[in-house]
Amino acid sequence: MAVDKFTASDGISLAYYIDDYTDPWRKADTLLLLHAAVGHAKRFYAWVPGLCRHYRVVRMDLRGHGCSQVPPASLLLDMDRLVADVEELLAHLGETSVHIVGNSAGGYIAQNLAMKSPDKVKSLMLFGSTAGLRNSQAASWLPRIAKDGLRKFFAETIADRLPLDKVPKGLVTWFVDEVAKNDPAWVARFVGLMSTLEWSDQIHRIKCPTLLVMPGGETVGSIKNYDVMIERIPDVQAIAYEGMPHNICDAAPDRCVKDVVSFLRWRFGEP
């Protein structure tokens, strides 16, 4: 799995991966996957086989995550900057409009891109991604992470993220190991920013076809936080994964891929 990089307009090196096994004689649509906070693009490993035969799959490491550079404290971090990173990646790849899967924080960025530049987003598929993180307990994580470290915090709260009776023990260990590789100061900045943001009064501006996949046992905030999205996004289909905690993309990758492909075929025809 080769990683490629480009330099954002503020000088930060950002990493991405491309997997494309579509028929070479046709122009396949591009599907961009944006991961959750304290994650990375490789967490979509189980998604790629079921998608890359039909779509040009691009996975991006958000700034400060995975193989992307951790920005210095002197550089501004806000939602506009995170949206610009995605826009600049699309420009770097020569893409004018793409389908986007956004998991949790990746979906926050995707929603804001769809509102800011609707011509660049053909469709949105949001997994465990509400209209912001402000109405959640996320801010309370930061003192615990500062005190105990990333590994201990996520190991102790892993049941809030994965259904332990339904996933392999190896996934649990790998998940915690990968989370622990993050820079704690960057996590504090990134999660700290996200926990201040909420835009439910703006989501009516999302005009593209949208799939909203909700963890039925949501453990980050509340399942009720999705109600406003169902009410206000004009073209939305909502699905609940009953009883599942927040990290549905990791816990049920095959189900997620099936729902993505079904949604795209329903709305856009055979790829």
N, C-alpha and C positions, 0 to 999 in steps of 0.2 A: 504494500500500500504506500505509494509514493506521495509525499507531501509537496505541494507547491506553495509559493509565497509571493505576496506583492506588498508594496509599501503604501500605506494610507496617506492621505494628504497632510496629516500632522506628523509623519515620519515613523509611525509604528508599523512594524512588520507583522502581517497577518497571514495565517496559514489556511489552506483549503485543500480539499481532495476532490478528484473527479473520477467517477466510475460510469462508463458508458459502453454498454454491450448491445446497443440498439442496432437495427439493420442499417448498414452503411449507406444504402441508397435512399434513405428518407431522412428528413429533417425532424429529429425528435425534439419534443418539448423538454425544457430544462426544469428540474425539480430541485429546489434549494432546501437543504435541511439545516435548521438552526437549533442548537442544543440548549439545554438548561444551564442556569447558573451553577458554578463549581463543577460543570461537566466538560465535555469536549466532543469533537466531531466523531471520534472513534466509538463513542457510546451508541452510535447508530449502526454498529457493525452488523447486527442481525437484520437490519432493514435493507441493506444494500442488495443482497441477492434477489429479493423479490421485486425490486424497483428498477434496477439498472438495465434489465432487458427491454424495458418499455420506455424509460426516460433517461435523459442525461442527468445523472445524479451528482449534485455538487454539495459537499459538506464543508462548512466553514467553522474554524475555531474562533469564537468571539475573542475580542482583544483581552489579553490577560489570562486566557485559558488555553489548554492544550499546547500546541506548538506555536501559538501566536505570542508576540512579545508582551511582557507585563509593562504597561506604561509607567513612567515616573510619576511621582505624586504631583509634580508641577503641571502636568497636562490635565486639562479640563475633562471631566467625565460627566456626560449627561446623555439623555435619550437622543438628542439630535446627533451627537457624535456616533452613537451606536448605529443609528439609522444610516448615517453617512458611510460607515464602514461597509454596510451591505450594498448601498448604491455604488460605491467605488469598486467593490468586487464585481458587480454586474457589468460595470463599464469596462473593467479590466478584461473580463471574459467576452466582451462584445455582445452581451445579452441586453435586450431592450425590455422584455417582459417574461416573467417566470412564475411557476407555481411555487408556493412556499409552505413547507411544514415547519411549524414553530412549537417547540416543546418548552413549556413554562416560560422562563425569561426570554428564550428565543422567540416565543410567540408574542411577547410584549413588543419586541423590536419589529417583528413582522406586522403586527397590527398598526404600529405607528408609521411604518413605511407605506402600508396600504392607504392610510389616511392622508399622508403627505404627498405621495406620488402614485395615485391609483393606476396610472398607465403602466407601471412597472410590475404590477402584481395581477396575474391572471386568476389566481385562486389562493385562498388561505385554508390551511388545515391546522387547527390549533389543538394541541394536546396538553391538558392540564394547565391552560393558560387563560387567566381571567383578565379583566380590563385594569391591570395594575396589581401591585402587591401591597398597597397601603392597608387594605382591610384584611390583614393577616397577622400572624404572630412572628413574622420573619425578623423584625427588628430585635426581638428578644433572643434570637440565636446568637447575635454578635458578642454579647458579654460572655456567653458560655464558650464560644469558640476561642475568644481571647484568653480565657482562663484555662481551658482544657486542651485546646488544639483541635484541628480539623478531624483528625482520625478518631479521637475519643468521642467528640460530639456526634459525629455521624454513626459511629459504631453503636452508641447508646440510643440513638433515635432512628435506627435503620428500619424499625417496624412502622414508622410513620411514612416510609418511602417505598418499601417493597413488601408484598404479601409473603411473609417468610415461609408459610406452609405451601406456597405455590411456585416458588422459584428455586433453582439449584443453589446449594450452599456456596458453590464456586462463584456464582454471580454476586452474592452478598459480599464475599471476601474481596473480589475484584473491584466492585463498586466502591467500597471503603478505601481500598488501596489507591485507586485512581483519584478519588476526592482529596486524599491526604497529600497529593502531589501539588495541589494549588498553593499559591502564595497567600498566606493568611491576611496580609495587609490589603491585597487586591480584593480578596473576598469581602472584607469589611467595607471597602469602598463600593464594590459592585452591588452587593446585597443591600448595603446601606442606602444607595441611590434608589434601587428598585422598591424598597420598602416605603419610600416617600411618594411614590407615583400612583396615580389613579386617573383614568380618562373615560369613565363610563358615560359622561355627558357628551363625548365626542364620537362614540363608536358607530353612531348612525352614518358616519362618513365612510365607513367600510362598505364599498359598493360591490365588490367582487363576490362570486360564490364562495361561501365559507362553511367548512366543516368544523364543528365544535365537539371535541371528544372530552368528556368530563369523567374524572375519577369519582365513581359513586360514593366511595368512602374518603372523599377529599380530606387531607390532613394538613394542607397549607391553606389557611383561611377556611372557607366554608363552601359547600356545594351550592349554597344560596347565592354566592357571588357570581355564578354563571347565569342566574335568572335575567339580569339586566342585558346580558349579551344576546340571549334568545329573544328578548323583547325588542331590542333596538337595532341589531344588525339586520339590514333589510333582506338579505338573501342568505339564510343560515339553516343548516341542518344540524341538529344536536343529537349526540349519542352518549349514553352513560355506560361506563364499565362498572356494573354494580359491585359494591363492596370493596373496590380496589383503592389503595392509598395513592399518593400523589404521582409516583414515578411510573406511570403506565407505559411509557415508551421503552423502559428497561424491562419491566416485568412481563409485558405481553407484546413483544415486537411483531410476531406473526399476525396477530389480530389487528394491530395498528396498520400494518402494511396492507392487509386485506381491505380494511376500511378506506385507506387512502386510494388504492387502485379502484375500488368500487365507486367511490365518490367521483374521481376524475373521469371514469368511463361514463358514468351517469350524466355528468354535466358537459363533457367535452368529446364523448365518443371514444372509440377504440384508439389507443395510442399507436 
